[in-house]
Amino acid sequence: MNRAERIRNALDAGLSLESLRIEDDSARHAGHAGAQPGGETHFNIVVVSAAFAGLNRVARQRLVNDLLADEFATGLHALSVRAHAPGEVVS
């Protein structure tokens, strides 16, 4: 299972996702800190879940980071998170 699939599984288990978009952005960071030859180190995600209702941006980011702690421990270097509750504008 690749990292994107593990990210999807971890977030779905912890958040009951409404939607999730994952982009592996590792190639754009080749040669930068944390980049690895095989990629899977830098990701962008857009996630929608009712679990984010009433939480501010920082609390949403922390929730996602906590759910992905194992991925950060095993080589995920950077994660850009856009987290929304249902009904919020998703871009």
PyMOL Python script that loads the backbone (N, CA, C, O; Angstrom):
from pymol import cmd

cmd.read_pdbstr("""\
ATOM      1  N   MET A   1       0.858  -1.181   0.000  1.00  0.00           N
ATOM      2  CA  MET A   1       0.000   0.000   0.000  1.00  0.00           C
ATOM      3  C   MET A   1       0.899   1.237   0.000  1.00  0.00           C
ATOM      4  O   MET A   1       1.830   1.326   0.800  1.00  0.00           O
ATOM      5  N   ASN A   2       0.627   2.182  -0.884  1.00  0.00           N
ATOM      6  CA  ASN A   2       1.451   3.392  -0.927  1.00  0.00           C
ATOM      7  C   ASN A   2       0.981   4.405   0.129  1.00  0.00           C
ATOM      8  O   ASN A   2      -0.046   4.220   0.783  1.00  0.00           O
ATOM      9  N   ARG A   3       1.766   5.475   0.270  1.00  0.00           N
ATOM     10  CA  ARG A   3       1.469   6.455   1.327  1.00  0.00           C
ATOM     11  C   ARG A   3       0.117   7.128   1.107  1.00  0.00           C
ATOM     12  O   ARG A   3      -0.605   7.360   2.077  1.00  0.00           O
ATOM     13  N   ALA A   4      -0.248   7.447  -0.124  1.00  0.00           N
ATOM     14  CA  ALA A   4      -1.541   8.099  -0.385  1.00  0.00           C
ATOM     15  C   ALA A   4      -2.686   7.210   0.087  1.00  0.00           C
ATOM     16  O   ALA A   4      -3.659   7.706   0.655  1.00  0.00           O
ATOM     17  N   GLU A   5      -2.583   5.915  -0.140  1.00  0.00           N
ATOM     18  CA  GLU A   5      -3.626   4.982   0.311  1.00  0.00           C
ATOM     19  C   GLU A   5      -3.662   4.911   1.835  1.00  0.00           C
ATOM     20  O   GLU A   5      -4.739   4.850   2.429  1.00  0.00           O
ATOM     21  N   ARG A   6      -2.497   4.919   2.464  1.00  0.00           N
ATOM     22  CA  ARG A   6      -2.457   4.899   3.932  1.00  0.00           C
ATOM     23  C   ARG A   6      -3.038   6.192   4.509  1.00  0.00           C
ATOM     24  O   ARG A   6      -3.741   6.160   5.519  1.00  0.00           O
ATOM     25  N   ILE A   7      -2.748   7.328   3.869  1.00  0.00           N
ATOM     26  CA  ILE A   7      -3.330   8.599   4.303  1.00  0.00           C
ATOM     27  C   ILE A   7      -4.845   8.524   4.201  1.00  0.00           C
ATOM     28  O   ILE A   7      -5.549   8.887   5.144  1.00  0.00           O
ATOM     29  N   ARG A   8      -5.351   8.059   3.075  1.00  0.00           N
ATOM     30  CA  ARG A   8      -6.799   7.936   2.882  1.00  0.00           C
ATOM     31  C   ARG A   8      -7.417   7.042   3.964  1.00  0.00           C
ATOM     32  O   ARG A   8      -8.433   7.402   4.559  1.00  0.00           O
ATOM     33  N   ASN A   9      -6.820   5.903   4.214  1.00  0.00           N
ATOM     34  CA  ASN A   9      -7.357   4.969   5.205  1.00  0.00           C
ATOM     35  C   ASN A   9      -7.365   5.563   6.608  1.00  0.00           C
ATOM     36  O   ASN A   9      -8.353   5.436   7.331  1.00  0.00           O
ATOM     37  N   ALA A  10      -6.268   6.212   6.995  1.00  0.00           N
ATOM     38  CA  ALA A  10      -6.171   6.791   8.339  1.00  0.00           C
ATOM     39  C   ALA A  10      -7.187   7.913   8.536  1.00  0.00           C
ATOM     40  O   ALA A  10      -7.838   7.995   9.578  1.00  0.00           O
ATOM     41  N   LEU A  11      -7.318   8.772   7.534  1.00  0.00           N
ATOM     42  CA  LEU A  11      -8.262   9.887   7.658  1.00  0.00           C
ATOM     43  C   LEU A  11      -9.706   9.411   7.616  1.00  0.00           C
ATOM     44  O   LEU A  11     -10.553   9.937   8.339  1.00  0.00           O
ATOM     45  N   ASP A  12      -9.993   8.433   6.785  1.00  0.00           N
ATOM     46  CA  ASP A  12     -11.362   7.917   6.723  1.00  0.00           C
ATOM     47  C   ASP A  12     -11.748   7.250   8.042  1.00  0.00           C
ATOM     48  O   ASP A  12     -12.874   7.409   8.512  1.00  0.00           O
ATOM     49  N   ALA A  13     -10.829   6.513   8.632  1.00  0.00           N
ATOM     50  CA  ALA A  13     -11.107   5.845   9.911  1.00  0.00           C
ATOM     51  C   ALA A  13     -11.324   6.860  11.032  1.00  0.00           C
ATOM     52  O   ALA A  13     -12.158   6.643  11.912  1.00  0.00           O
ATOM     53  N   GLY A  14     -10.581   7.960  11.004  1.00  0.00           N
ATOM     54  CA  GLY A  14     -10.661   8.932  12.090  1.00  0.00           C
ATOM     55  C   GLY A  14     -11.670  10.041  11.895  1.00  0.00           C
ATOM     56  O   GLY A  14     -12.062  10.697  12.859  1.00  0.00           O
ATOM     57  N   LEU A  15     -12.101  10.265  10.652  1.00  0.00           N
ATOM     58  CA  LEU A  15     -12.943  11.426  10.373  1.00  0.00           C
ATOM     59  C   LEU A  15     -14.267  11.114   9.695  1.00  0.00           C
ATOM     60  O   LEU A  15     -15.098  12.014   9.572  1.00  0.00           O
ATOM     61  N   SER A  16     -14.502   9.912   9.256  1.00  0.00           N
ATOM     62  CA  SER A  16     -15.696   9.606   8.451  1.00  0.00           C
ATOM     63  C   SER A  16     -15.819  10.640   7.337  1.00  0.00           C
ATOM     64  O   SER A  16     -16.680  11.518   7.379  1.00  0.00           O
ATOM     65  N   LEU A  17     -14.969  10.523   6.372  1.00  0.00           N
ATOM     66  CA  LEU A  17     -14.832  11.509   5.306  1.00  0.00           C
ATOM     67  C   LEU A  17     -16.090  11.701   4.480  1.00  0.00           C
ATOM     68  O   LEU A  17     -16.813  10.749   4.189  1.00  0.00           O
ATOM     69  N   GLU A  18     -16.336  12.940   4.109  1.00  0.00           N
ATOM     70  CA  GLU A  18     -17.321  13.248   3.082  1.00  0.00           C
ATOM     71  C   GLU A  18     -16.608  13.258   1.734  1.00  0.00           C
ATOM     72  O   GLU A  18     -17.127  12.747   0.742  1.00  0.00           O
ATOM     73  N   SER A  19     -15.422  13.842   1.710  1.00  0.00           N
ATOM     74  CA  SER A  19     -14.593  13.788   0.506  1.00  0.00           C
ATOM     75  C   SER A  19     -13.140  14.023   0.888  1.00  0.00           C
ATOM     76  O   SER A  19     -12.833  14.612   1.925  1.00  0.00           O
ATOM     77  N   LEU A  20     -12.249  13.542   0.016  1.00  0.00           N
ATOM     78  CA  LEU A  20     -10.814  13.710   0.226  1.00  0.00           C
ATOM     79  C   LEU A  20     -10.133  13.732  -1.131  1.00  0.00           C
ATOM     80  O   LEU A  20     -10.353  12.858  -1.969  1.00  0.00           O
ATOM     81  N   ARG A  21      -9.301  14.746  -1.332  1.00  0.00           N
ATOM     82  CA  ARG A  21      -8.478  14.837  -2.531  1.00  0.00           C
ATOM     83  C   ARG A  21      -7.017  14.838  -2.067  1.00  0.00           C
ATOM     84  O   ARG A  21      -6.626  15.649  -1.228  1.00  0.00           O
ATOM     85  N   ILE A  22      -6.229  13.936  -2.615  1.00  0.00           N
ATOM     86  CA  ILE A  22      -4.823  13.789  -2.234  1.00  0.00           C
ATOM     87  C   ILE A  22      -3.961  14.011  -3.467  1.00  0.00           C
ATOM     88  O   ILE A  22      -4.213  13.436  -4.526  1.00  0.00           O
ATOM     89  N   GLU A  23      -2.938  14.852  -3.320  1.00  0.00           N
ATOM     90  CA  GLU A  23      -1.982  15.090  -4.399  1.00  0.00           C
ATOM     91  C   GLU A  23      -0.573  14.869  -3.865  1.00  0.00           C
ATOM     92  O   GLU A  23      -0.158  15.517  -2.904  1.00  0.00           O
ATOM     93  N   ASP A  24       0.161  13.953  -4.492  1.00  0.00           N
ATOM     94  CA  ASP A  24       1.571  13.750  -4.156  1.00  0.00           C
ATOM     95  C   ASP A  24       2.360  14.837  -4.873  1.00  0.00           C
ATOM     96  O   ASP A  24       2.461  14.832  -6.100  1.00  0.00           O
ATOM     97  N   ASP A  25       2.910  15.754  -4.119  1.00  0.00           N
ATOM     98  CA  ASP A  25       3.620  16.911  -4.652  1.00  0.00           C
ATOM     99  C   ASP A  25       5.131  16.746  -4.508  1.00  0.00           C
ATOM    100  O   ASP A  25       5.878  17.718  -4.616  1.00  0.00           O
ATOM    101  N   SER A  26       5.575  15.522  -4.264  1.00  0.00           N
ATOM    102  CA  SER A  26       6.984  15.252  -3.974  1.00  0.00           C
ATOM    103  C   SER A  26       7.914  15.649  -5.112  1.00  0.00           C
ATOM    104  O   SER A  26       8.992  16.188  -4.860  1.00  0.00           O
ATOM    105  N   ALA A  27       7.525  15.398  -6.348  1.00  0.00           N
ATOM    106  CA  ALA A  27       8.401  15.689  -7.486  1.00  0.00           C
ATOM    107  C   ALA A  27       8.782  17.166  -7.537  1.00  0.00           C
ATOM    108  O   ALA A  27       9.895  17.512  -7.932  1.00  0.00           O
ATOM    109  N   ARG A  28       7.866  18.021  -7.142  1.00  0.00           N
ATOM    110  CA  ARG A  28       8.129  19.464  -7.149  1.00  0.00           C
ATOM    111  C   ARG A  28       9.153  19.868  -6.092  1.00  0.00           C
ATOM    112  O   ARG A  28       9.719  20.960  -6.156  1.00  0.00           O
ATOM    113  N   HIS A  29       9.392  18.987  -5.118  1.00  0.00           N
ATOM    114  CA  HIS A  29      10.306  19.294  -4.019  1.00  0.00           C
ATOM    115  C   HIS A  29      11.612  18.514  -4.097  1.00  0.00           C
ATOM    116  O   HIS A  29      12.377  18.493  -3.133  1.00  0.00           O
ATOM    117  N   ALA A  30      11.873  17.882  -5.217  1.00  0.00           N
ATOM    118  CA  ALA A  30      13.111  17.115  -5.389  1.00  0.00           C
ATOM    119  C   ALA A  30      14.312  18.002  -5.078  1.00  0.00           C
ATOM    120  O   ALA A  30      14.408  19.130  -5.561  1.00  0.00           O
ATOM    121  N   GLY A  31      15.210  17.483  -4.278  1.00  0.00           N
ATOM    122  CA  GLY A  31      16.399  18.237  -3.894  1.00  0.00           C
ATOM    123  C   GLY A  31      16.213  19.116  -2.681  1.00  0.00           C
ATOM    124  O   GLY A  31      17.186  19.671  -2.170  1.00  0.00           O
ATOM    125  N   HIS A  32      14.984  19.260  -2.203  1.00  0.00           N
ATOM    126  CA  HIS A  32      14.715  20.070  -1.010  1.00  0.00           C
ATOM    127  C   HIS A  32      14.797  19.206   0.240  1.00  0.00           C
ATOM    128  O   HIS A  32      14.892  17.982   0.154  1.00  0.00           O
ATOM    129  N   ALA A  33      14.760  19.838   1.376  1.00  0.00           N
ATOM    130  CA  ALA A  33      14.804  19.133   2.650  1.00  0.00           C
ATOM    131  C   ALA A  33      13.678  18.117   2.746  1.00  0.00           C
ATOM    132  O   ALA A  33      12.528  18.417   2.422  1.00  0.00           O
ATOM    133  N   GLY A  34      14.011  16.924   3.187  1.00  0.00           N
ATOM    134  CA  GLY A  34      13.012  15.892   3.405  1.00  0.00           C
ATOM    135  C   GLY A  34      12.644  15.098   2.174  1.00  0.00           C
ATOM    136  O   GLY A  34      11.985  14.064   2.289  1.00  0.00           O
ATOM    137  N   ALA A  35      13.051  15.551   0.992  1.00  0.00           N
ATOM    138  CA  ALA A  35      12.712  14.829  -0.239  1.00  0.00           C
ATOM    139  C   ALA A  35      13.509  13.528  -0.310  1.00  0.00           C
ATOM    140  O   ALA A  35      14.670  13.479   0.096  1.00  0.00           O
ATOM    141  N   GLN A  36      12.888  12.496  -0.819  1.00  0.00           N
ATOM    142  CA  GLN A  36      13.524  11.196  -1.010  1.00  0.00           C
ATOM    143  C   GLN A  36      13.432  10.821  -2.477  1.00  0.00           C
ATOM    144  O   GLN A  36      12.499  11.243  -3.160  1.00  0.00           O
ATOM    145  N   PRO A  37      14.380  10.036  -2.978  1.00  0.00           N
ATOM    146  CA  PRO A  37      14.357   9.655  -4.393  1.00  0.00           C
ATOM    147  C   PRO A  37      13.049   8.979  -4.826  1.00  0.00           C
ATOM    148  O   PRO A  37      12.603   9.177  -5.956  1.00  0.00           O
ATOM    149  N   GLY A  38      12.437   8.194  -3.956  1.00  0.00           N
ATOM    150  CA  GLY A  38      11.202   7.501  -4.309  1.00  0.00           C
ATOM    151  C   GLY A  38       9.948   8.341  -4.167  1.00  0.00           C
ATOM    152  O   GLY A  38       8.853   7.864  -4.467  1.00  0.00           O
ATOM    153  N   GLY A  39      10.081   9.577  -3.716  1.00  0.00           N
ATOM    154  CA  GLY A  39       8.920  10.447  -3.529  1.00  0.00           C
ATOM    155  C   GLY A  39       8.123  10.090  -2.286  1.00  0.00           C
ATOM    156  O   GLY A  39       8.666   9.569  -1.311  1.00  0.00           O
ATOM    157  N   GLU A  40       6.831  10.377  -2.333  1.00  0.00           N
ATOM    158  CA  GLU A  40       5.892  10.137  -1.229  1.00  0.00           C
ATOM    159  C   GLU A  40       6.306  10.845   0.063  1.00  0.00           C
ATOM    160  O   GLU A  40       6.134  10.304   1.156  1.00  0.00           O
ATOM    161  N   THR A  41       6.852  12.054  -0.067  1.00  0.00           N
ATOM    162  CA  THR A  41       7.285  12.816   1.100  1.00  0.00           C
ATOM    163  C   THR A  41       6.518  14.124   1.284  1.00  0.00           C
ATOM    164  O   THR A  41       6.437  14.640   2.398  1.00  0.00           O
ATOM    165  N   HIS A  42       5.959  14.660   0.208  1.00  0.00           N
ATOM    166  CA  HIS A  42       5.269  15.944   0.242  1.00  0.00           C
ATOM    167  C   HIS A  42       3.878  15.762  -0.380  1.00  0.00           C
ATOM    168  O   HIS A  42       3.755  15.329  -1.526  1.00  0.00           O
ATOM    169  N   PHE A  43       2.843  16.096   0.383  1.00  0.00           N
ATOM    170  CA  PHE A  43       1.474  15.907  -0.094  1.00  0.00           C
ATOM    171  C   PHE A  43       0.635  17.147   0.164  1.00  0.00           C
ATOM    172  O   PHE A  43       0.882  17.898   1.108  1.00  0.00           O
ATOM    173  N   ASN A  44      -0.364  17.352  -0.694  1.00  0.00           N
ATOM    174  CA  ASN A  44      -1.410  18.354  -0.506  1.00  0.00           C
ATOM    175  C   ASN A  44      -2.718  17.584  -0.373  1.00  0.00           C
ATOM    176  O   ASN A  44      -2.977  16.659  -1.143  1.00  0.00           O
ATOM    177  N   ILE A  45      -3.545  17.962   0.605  1.00  0.00           N
ATOM    178  CA  ILE A  45      -4.850  17.322   0.735  1.00  0.00           C
ATOM    179  C   ILE A  45      -5.941  18.377   0.917  1.00  0.00           C
ATOM    180  O   ILE A  45      -5.725  19.443   1.494  1.00  0.00           O
ATOM    181  N   VAL A  46      -7.103  18.037   0.407  1.00  0.00           N
ATOM    182  CA  VAL A  46      -8.325  18.808   0.662  1.00  0.00           C
ATOM    183  C   VAL A  46      -9.304  17.798   1.232  1.00  0.00           C
ATOM    184  O   VAL A  46      -9.665  16.831   0.561  1.00  0.00           O
ATOM    185  N   VAL A  47      -9.732  18.016   2.460  1.00  0.00           N
ATOM    186  CA  VAL A  47     -10.558  17.039   3.158  1.00  0.00           C
ATOM    187  C   VAL A  47     -11.824  17.708   3.690  1.00  0.00           C
ATOM    188  O   VAL A  47     -11.782  18.821   4.214  1.00  0.00           O
ATOM    189  N   VAL A  48     -12.941  17.011   3.546  1.00  0.00           N
ATOM    190  CA  VAL A  48     -14.231  17.497   4.054  1.00  0.00           C
ATOM    191  C   VAL A  48     -14.786  16.436   4.994  1.00  0.00           C
ATOM    192  O   VAL A  48     -14.932  15.271   4.624  1.00  0.00           O
ATOM    193  N   SER A  49     -15.094  16.864   6.220  1.00  0.00           N
ATOM    194  CA  SER A  49     -15.641  15.963   7.221  1.00  0.00           C
ATOM    195  C   SER A  49     -16.452  16.758   8.242  1.00  0.00           C
ATOM    196  O   SER A  49     -16.109  17.890   8.582  1.00  0.00           O
ATOM    197  N   ALA A  50     -17.523  16.150   8.720  1.00  0.00           N
ATOM    198  CA  ALA A  50     -18.330  16.775   9.774  1.00  0.00           C
ATOM    199  C   ALA A  50     -17.526  16.947  11.061  1.00  0.00           C
ATOM    200  O   ALA A  50     -17.881  17.766  11.908  1.00  0.00           O
ATOM    201  N   ALA A  51     -16.444  16.181  11.214  1.00  0.00           N
ATOM    202  CA  ALA A  51     -15.603  16.294  12.408  1.00  0.00           C
ATOM    203  C   ALA A  51     -14.972  17.682  12.539  1.00  0.00           C
ATOM    204  O   ALA A  51     -14.544  18.059  13.630  1.00  0.00           O
ATOM    205  N   PHE A  52     -14.908  18.442  11.452  1.00  0.00           N
ATOM    206  CA  PHE A  52     -14.306  19.773  11.486  1.00  0.00           C
ATOM    207  C   PHE A  52     -15.281  20.876  11.884  1.00  0.00           C
ATOM    208  O   PHE A  52     -14.858  22.010  12.113  1.00  0.00           O
ATOM    209  N   ALA A  53     -16.557  20.576  11.969  1.00  0.00           N
ATOM    210  CA  ALA A  53     -17.555  21.589  12.319  1.00  0.00           C
ATOM    211  C   ALA A  53     -17.224  22.189  13.681  1.00  0.00           C
ATOM    212  O   ALA A  53     -17.007  21.460  14.649  1.00  0.00           O
ATOM    213  N   GLY A  54     -17.187  23.498  13.753  1.00  0.00           N
ATOM    214  CA  GLY A  54     -16.931  24.193  15.004  1.00  0.00           C
ATOM    215  C   GLY A  54     -15.462  24.304  15.372  1.00  0.00           C
ATOM    216  O   GLY A  54     -15.136  24.920  16.386  1.00  0.00           O
ATOM    217  N   LEU A  55     -14.562  23.724  14.577  1.00  0.00           N
ATOM    218  CA  LEU A  55     -13.127  23.813  14.867  1.00  0.00           C
ATOM    219  C   LEU A  55     -12.488  24.894  14.020  1.00  0.00           C
ATOM    220  O   LEU A  55     -12.863  25.086  12.863  1.00  0.00           O
ATOM    221  N   ASN A  56     -11.527  25.599  14.587  1.00  0.00           N
ATOM    222  CA  ASN A  56     -10.801  26.593  13.805  1.00  0.00           C
ATOM    223  C   ASN A  56      -9.745  25.900  12.943  1.00  0.00           C
ATOM    224  O   ASN A  56      -9.545  24.691  13.053  1.00  0.00           O
ATOM    225  N   ARG A  57      -9.081  26.659  12.098  1.00  0.00           N
ATOM    226  CA  ARG A  57      -8.108  26.119  11.149  1.00  0.00           C
ATOM    227  C   ARG A  57      -6.985  25.359  11.844  1.00  0.00           C
ATOM    228  O   ARG A  57      -6.585  24.292  11.378  1.00  0.00           O
ATOM    229  N   VAL A  58      -6.473  25.885  12.943  1.00  0.00           N
ATOM    230  CA  VAL A  58      -5.366  25.249  13.653  1.00  0.00           C
ATOM    231  C   VAL A  58      -5.818  23.916  14.263  1.00  0.00           C
ATOM    232  O   VAL A  58      -5.090  22.927  14.186  1.00  0.00           O
ATOM    233  N   ALA A  59      -6.988  23.883  14.856  1.00  0.00           N
ATOM    234  CA  ALA A  59      -7.498  22.644  15.457  1.00  0.00           C
ATOM    235  C   ALA A  59      -7.736  21.582  14.383  1.00  0.00           C
ATOM    236  O   ALA A  59      -7.494  20.398  14.618  1.00  0.00           O
ATOM    237  N   ARG A  60      -8.200  21.993  13.227  1.00  0.00           N
ATOM    238  CA  ARG A  60      -8.401  21.046  12.119  1.00  0.00           C
ATOM    239  C   ARG A  60      -7.066  20.458  11.678  1.00  0.00           C
ATOM    240  O   ARG A  60      -6.953  19.250  11.469  1.00  0.00           O
ATOM    241  N   GLN A  61      -6.052  21.317  11.536  1.00  0.00           N
ATOM    242  CA  GLN A  61      -4.713  20.869  11.132  1.00  0.00           C
ATOM    243  C   GLN A  61      -4.150  19.885  12.168  1.00  0.00           C
ATOM    244  O   GLN A  61      -3.592  18.848  11.809  1.00  0.00           O
ATOM    245  N   ARG A  62      -4.299  20.216  13.427  1.00  0.00           N
ATOM    246  CA  ARG A  62      -3.795  19.323  14.482  1.00  0.00           C
ATOM    247  C   ARG A  62      -4.484  17.976  14.452  1.00  0.00           C
ATOM    248  O   ARG A  62      -3.835  16.946  14.629  1.00  0.00           O
ATOM    249  N   LEU A  63      -5.779  17.965  14.231  1.00  0.00           N
ATOM    250  CA  LEU A  63      -6.530  16.713  14.150  1.00  0.00           C
ATOM    251  C   LEU A  63      -5.997  15.844  13.018  1.00  0.00           C
ATOM    252  O   LEU A  63      -5.765  14.650  13.208  1.00  0.00           O
ATOM    253  N   VAL A  64      -5.803  16.430  11.856  1.00  0.00           N
ATOM    254  CA  VAL A  64      -5.266  15.688  10.711  1.00  0.00           C
ATOM    255  C   VAL A  64      -3.852  15.190  11.024  1.00  0.00           C
ATOM    256  O   VAL A  64      -3.540  14.023  10.790  1.00  0.00           O
ATOM    257  N   ASN A  65      -3.005  16.063  11.546  1.00  0.00           N
ATOM    258  CA  ASN A  65      -1.627  15.664  11.863  1.00  0.00           C
ATOM    259  C   ASN A  65      -1.588  14.531  12.876  1.00  0.00           C
ATOM    260  O   ASN A  65      -0.778  13.613  12.748  1.00  0.00           O
ATOM    261  N   ASP A  66      -2.452  14.587  13.877  1.00  0.00           N
ATOM    262  CA  ASP A  66      -2.498  13.506  14.879  1.00  0.00           C
ATOM    263  C   ASP A  66      -2.886  12.179  14.235  1.00  0.00           C
ATOM    264  O   ASP A  66      -2.320  11.138  14.570  1.00  0.00           O
ATOM    265  N   LEU A  67      -3.836  12.211  13.324  1.00  0.00           N
ATOM    266  CA  LEU A  67      -4.264  10.982  12.649  1.00  0.00           C
ATOM    267  C   LEU A  67      -3.174  10.420  11.739  1.00  0.00           C
ATOM    268  O   LEU A  67      -3.160   9.226  11.441  1.00  0.00           O
ATOM    269  N   LEU A  68      -2.266  11.282  11.303  1.00  0.00           N
ATOM    270  CA  LEU A  68      -1.204  10.850  10.388  1.00  0.00           C
ATOM    271  C   LEU A  68       0.161  10.778  11.066  1.00  0.00           C
ATOM    272  O   LEU A  68       1.188  10.805  10.388  1.00  0.00           O
ATOM    273  N   ALA A  69       0.186  10.688  12.385  1.00  0.00           N
ATOM    274  CA  ALA A  69       1.446  10.647  13.129  1.00  0.00           C
ATOM    275  C   ALA A  69       2.362   9.523  12.652  1.00  0.00           C
ATOM    276  O   ALA A  69       3.572   9.721  12.543  1.00  0.00           O
ATOM    277  N   ASP A  70       1.808   8.354  12.368  1.00  0.00           N
ATOM    278  CA  ASP A  70       2.634   7.239  11.894  1.00  0.00           C
ATOM    279  C   ASP A  70       3.281   7.563  10.548  1.00  0.00           C
ATOM    280  O   ASP A  70       4.417   7.160  10.297  1.00  0.00           O
ATOM    281  N   GLU A  71       2.577   8.281   9.691  1.00  0.00           N
ATOM    282  CA  GLU A  71       3.144   8.645   8.388  1.00  0.00           C
ATOM    283  C   GLU A  71       4.284   9.647   8.555  1.00  0.00           C
ATOM    284  O   GLU A  71       5.306   9.541   7.877  1.00  0.00           O
ATOM    285  N   PHE A  72       4.116  10.616   9.452  1.00  0.00           N
ATOM    286  CA  PHE A  72       5.201  11.563   9.713  1.00  0.00           C
ATOM    287  C   PHE A  72       6.417  10.843  10.299  1.00  0.00           C
ATOM    288  O   PHE A  72       7.558  11.212  10.020  1.00  0.00           O
ATOM    289  N   ALA A  73       6.170   9.827  11.101  1.00  0.00           N
ATOM    290  CA  ALA A  73       7.271   9.069  11.716  1.00  0.00           C
ATOM    291  C   ALA A  73       8.003   8.200  10.707  1.00  0.00           C
ATOM    292  O   ALA A  73       9.127   7.768  10.964  1.00  0.00           O
ATOM    293  N   THR A  74       7.382   7.936   9.562  1.00  0.00           N
ATOM    294  CA  THR A  74       7.990   7.029   8.590  1.00  0.00           C
ATOM    295  C   THR A  74       8.305   7.695   7.252  1.00  0.00           C
ATOM    296  O   THR A  74       8.374   7.014   6.229  1.00  0.00           O
ATOM    297  N   GLY A  75       8.496   9.011   7.243  1.00  0.00           N
ATOM    298  CA  GLY A  75       8.994   9.658   6.043  1.00  0.00           C
ATOM    299  C   GLY A  75       8.133  10.730   5.411  1.00  0.00           C
ATOM    300  O   GLY A  75       8.593  11.412   4.495  1.00  0.00           O
ATOM    301  N   LEU A  76       6.891  10.909   5.866  1.00  0.00           N
ATOM    302  CA  LEU A  76       6.100  12.035   5.364  1.00  0.00           C
ATOM    303  C   LEU A  76       6.745  13.301   5.919  1.00  0.00           C
ATOM    304  O   LEU A  76       6.834  13.478   7.134  1.00  0.00           O
ATOM    305  N   HIS A  77       7.191  14.176   5.028  1.00  0.00           N
ATOM    306  CA  HIS A  77       7.945  15.354   5.457  1.00  0.00           C
ATOM    307  C   HIS A  77       7.079  16.606   5.521  1.00  0.00           C
ATOM    308  O   HIS A  77       7.223  17.414   6.439  1.00  0.00           O
ATOM    309  N   ALA A  78       6.182  16.773   4.556  1.00  0.00           N
ATOM    310  CA  ALA A  78       5.379  17.996   4.493  1.00  0.00           C
ATOM    311  C   ALA A  78       3.963  17.673   4.033  1.00  0.00           C
ATOM    312  O   ALA A  78       3.756  16.869   3.124  1.00  0.00           O
ATOM    313  N   LEU A  79       3.006  18.311   4.672  1.00  0.00           N
ATOM    314  CA  LEU A  79       1.603  18.091   4.351  1.00  0.00           C
ATOM    315  C   LEU A  79       0.876  19.425   4.355  1.00  0.00           C
ATOM    316  O   LEU A  79       0.814  20.106   5.378  1.00  0.00           O
ATOM    317  N   SER A  80       0.330  19.793   3.208  1.00  0.00           N
ATOM    318  CA  SER A  80      -0.511  20.981   3.105  1.00  0.00           C
ATOM    319  C   SER A  80      -1.956  20.526   3.259  1.00  0.00           C
ATOM    320  O   SER A  80      -2.426  19.674   2.505  1.00  0.00           O
ATOM    321  N   VAL A  81      -2.661  21.093   4.233  1.00  0.00           N
ATOM    322  CA  VAL A  81      -4.021  20.648   4.555  1.00  0.00           C
ATOM    323  C   VAL A  81      -5.002  21.785   4.354  1.00  0.00           C
ATOM    324  O   VAL A  81      -4.828  22.877   4.894  1.00  0.00           O
ATOM    325  N   ARG A  82      -6.037  21.516   3.572  1.00  0.00           N
ATOM    326  CA  ARG A  82      -7.207  22.390   3.501  1.00  0.00           C
ATOM    327  C   ARG A  82      -8.363  21.540   4.011  1.00  0.00           C
ATOM    328  O   ARG A  82      -8.824  20.628   3.324  1.00  0.00           O
ATOM    329  N   ALA A  83      -8.828  21.844   5.217  1.00  0.00           N
ATOM    330  CA  ALA A  83      -9.855  21.055   5.885  1.00  0.00           C
ATOM    331  C   ALA A  83     -11.133  21.872   6.023  1.00  0.00           C
ATOM    332  O   ALA A  83     -11.113  23.022   6.460  1.00  0.00           O
ATOM    333  N   HIS A  84     -12.249  21.247   5.637  1.00  0.00           N
ATOM    334  CA  HIS A  84     -13.537  21.938   5.627  1.00  0.00           C
ATOM    335  C   HIS A  84     -14.598  21.062   6.268  1.00  0.00           C
ATOM    336  O   HIS A  84     -14.511  19.835   6.228  1.00  0.00           O
ATOM    337  N   ALA A  85     -15.590  21.693   6.855  1.00  0.00           N
ATOM    338  CA  ALA A  85     -16.801  21.009   7.303  1.00  0.00           C
ATOM    339  C   ALA A  85     -17.773  20.986   6.119  1.00  0.00           C
ATOM    340  O   ALA A  85     -17.665  21.825   5.225  1.00  0.00           O
ATOM    341  N   PRO A  86     -18.711  20.049   6.098  1.00  0.00           N
ATOM    342  CA  PRO A  86     -19.702  20.029   5.013  1.00  0.00           C
ATOM    343  C   PRO A  86     -20.407  21.378   4.904  1.00  0.00           C
ATOM    344  O   PRO A  86     -20.746  21.998   5.912  1.00  0.00           O
ATOM    345  N   GLY A  87     -20.619  21.819   3.680  1.00  0.00           N
ATOM    346  CA  GLY A  87     -21.295  23.078   3.441  1.00  0.00           C
ATOM    347  C   GLY A  87     -20.367  24.270   3.315  1.00  0.00           C
ATOM    348  O   GLY A  87     -20.780  25.322   2.826  1.00  0.00           O
ATOM    349  N   GLU A  88     -19.125  24.131   3.743  1.00  0.00           N
ATOM    350  CA  GLU A  88     -18.158  25.211   3.573  1.00  0.00           C
ATOM    351  C   GLU A  88     -17.646  25.168   2.135  1.00  0.00           C
ATOM    352  O   GLU A  88     -17.643  24.117   1.494  1.00  0.00           O
ATOM    353  N   VAL A  89     -17.219  26.318   1.646  1.00  0.00           N
ATOM    354  CA  VAL A  89     -16.712  26.412   0.282  1.00  0.00           C
ATOM    355  C   VAL A  89     -15.395  25.647   0.175  1.00  0.00           C
ATOM    356  O   VAL A  89     -14.460  25.889   0.939  1.00  0.00           O
ATOM    357  N   VAL A  90     -15.334  24.723  -0.780  1.00  0.00           N
ATOM    358  CA  VAL A  90     -14.126  23.940  -1.025  1.00  0.00           C
ATOM    359  C   VAL A  90     -13.561  24.368  -2.361  1.00  0.00           C
ATOM    360  O   VAL A  90     -14.247  24.332  -3.383  1.00  0.00           O
ATOM    361  N   SER A  91     -12.297  24.774  -2.344  1.00  0.00           N
ATOM    362  CA  SER A  91     -11.667  25.199  -3.604  1.00  0.00           C
ATOM    363  C   SER A  91     -10.562  24.256  -3.992  1.00  0.00           C
ATOM    364  O   SER A  91      -9.917  24.451  -5.023  1.00  0.00           O
TER     365      SER A  91
END
""", "prot")
cmd.dss("prot")
cmd.show_as("cartoon", "prot")
cmd.util.cbc("prot")
cmd.orient("prot")
